[in-house]
Amino acid sequence: MADLIDGKAFAAKIRAEVKEDSDKLISQKQVDPCLAVVLVGENPASKVYVGQKTKMAAECNIKTKDFKLEASTDQETLLKLIDELNNDSSVHGILVQLPLPKQIDERKVIDAIVVEKDVDGFHAINAGRLSIGGDMLKKAFIPCTPLGSLLLLKDHVEDLKGKSAVVIGRSNIVGKPMSQLLIEESCTVTVVHSKTKEIEKVCSQADIIVAAIGRAEMIDSKWLKDGAVVIDVGINRISIKKEDGSEGSKIVGDVDFESASEKASKITPVPGGVGPMTIAC
Ligand code: NDP
C-alpha cells in the first residue's frame, strides 16, 4: 500500500511560516499586508474557495478586502475596480476568483492586474517568467496549485533530477505551470491531455504522475508504474447513496485512490492533499 502524502499537515507548516513573515512586516517595516479578493457572481465552489482564502489569510495576520460583485457585472466595471486596487497602496495582492461570468474576458482582467500584485501568477508576464525559468523564476509569482504540488513532491521524492513525470492536463492554471516547474527541477516531462493517444501507456511509464483533469477517479492502478508517486489535483463532487439510503455527495480526486494505492509508492488523498496546499501557497 502507498504511503499517504499529507497536504494538510504541510500546509499548516507553510501558514505558520507565512504568519511569521507577516508579523515581521507589521512589526519591523510597519507594513500591514493586505490581499484584495474579488468574487464575481454566485458560483458555489468559488464562494467556498474565497471563504477559505479569507479565513487562512486572517490566520496569517494578512488583512483581506472582499469585493463581491453581481454575476451581471460588466467588464468595464471590473476593470475599473482592478485599476483602483492597482493604485491603492494599502493593497499588496489582488486575487480575482476564476471562472468569471461569460460576458467578461478573463485574460483582459488578469492582465490588467499590475504584475507586482498578481499573487495568483496568472498574468502573462508572470507566466512568461515561469516559462523562462532560472533567475526569471525568482521574480515570478507562481500559480498556487502547481507550487503546492511541487512542494509536496520535493518533500517526498529524494531527488527529482532525471525522474520521468507525466502531467495529465494542460490548463494555464495547473497543467502548464506544473510542467514548467518540473522541467525546472530537471525532470523529464510529458504533458498529456484529451487528444493524447495511448494515454494509459504513456502514464504507466512515469515515476511521477500529476493528475489535473477534472474527471472523477479516472486514473486507476492500470495507469501506473509500480512505485509511482501520485499527486492528485482533481476536485470532483460525485453523488453517493448514504448508509440510510438517502442521496448524498462526496469529494473525490481524478485518481481512484483505493486502486492506485495498490501500485503507487506515495499518493495524495482527496481531500487533504493538494487542496490545503493550494490555499496555503
Ligand atoms: P481544466 O478543465 O481547465 O483542464 C482539464 C485538462 O484535463 C485539460 O487539459 C483537458 O484536456 C484534460 N482532460 C480532460 N478530460 C481528459 C481525458 N479524458 N483524458 C485526458 N485529459 C483530459 O481543469 P483545471 O486544470 O482547472 O483543473 C483540473 C482539476 O483540478 C479539476 O478537477 C479542478 O477542480 C481541480 N483543481 C484543484 C485545485 C486544488 O486546489 N486542488 C485547484 C485547481 C483545480 P484538453 O486540454 O485537451 O481539453
Residues whose N, C-alpha, C, O or C-beta is under 5 A from the ligand:
A	BS01	NDP	T145 I168 G169 R170 S171 V174 G175 V192 H193 S194 K195 A212 I213 G214 V233 G234 I235 N236 V274 G275 T278
